[in-house]
Structures are given as C-alpha cells and as structure tokens.
Amino acid sequence: MRPIVYLLQLLGFLTNDIFVEVKENAHFLAENKPEIGDTGSYLHSGIAMRSCERHFQLADQVQVVSASHIDGMVHVDLKSEVTEALKARRIDILQSQGNGIAETAVN
C-alpha cells in the first residue's frame, strides 16, 4: 500500500511556530506566530503576520505517522490500516426449498 502524504504551504513560519495534534480522529494543524508588535503601517499584513489553524477529519483507519517542515511546506505522512472488521466479506445467499425455510447456500 502506498503511503499517503499531504502538503500544506506555510510561508513565513518557523518550525518552532508549527504544531500538529491528533485527537479523536481529527487532525489539527496550527501555527502560533509570536506577536511582534506593530512595526509599521501596512495596507495588508498577509497570513505570515498572524496565527492560523486548519482542521482535518480523519477516517477511522487513518493514522498520522509523522510531520516535517521543509522550505515553507509542511509534509504530513498518513498511514491507512484496514482492519478485518472493515474489509469486504462475501455473504452466502440461502435458497428456499419452497416451504419458506432457507436450506441451501448459493455462492
């Protein structure tokens, strides 16, 4: 099975400003930009000047394996493990003998 990777672009953030948290099948990615104070007058400060967060809902069988921050991109590695309970299984169909009672299985 191929690994699952998703990328999120976060320019202007340091690795220490970013954290990934998984709680109850929800993946939470947040950036805590330290408040520097007003260093000037801006028409638009952009995302690099403020904190932000993203939430992702994970399927029951998906787990976060690791995360890394390289050149402004956050790489989150996921792994999907399908348990026996979630795998498809074949159910035999029983055939009636005319009296309303199922007696033989049809494959």
Sequence and secondary structure as in RCSB ss.txt:
>XXXX:A:sequence
MRPIVYLLQLLGFLTNDIFVEVKENAHFLAENKPEIGDTGSYLHSGIAMRSCERHFQLADQVQVVSASHIDGMVH
VDLKSEVTEALKARRIDILQSQGNGIAETAVN
>XXXX:A:secstr
   EEEEEE TT  GGGEEEEEETTEEEEEE        S  S   GGGS EEEEEE  TTEEEEEEEEETTEEE
EEEEE   TTTS     EEEE SSS EEEEE 
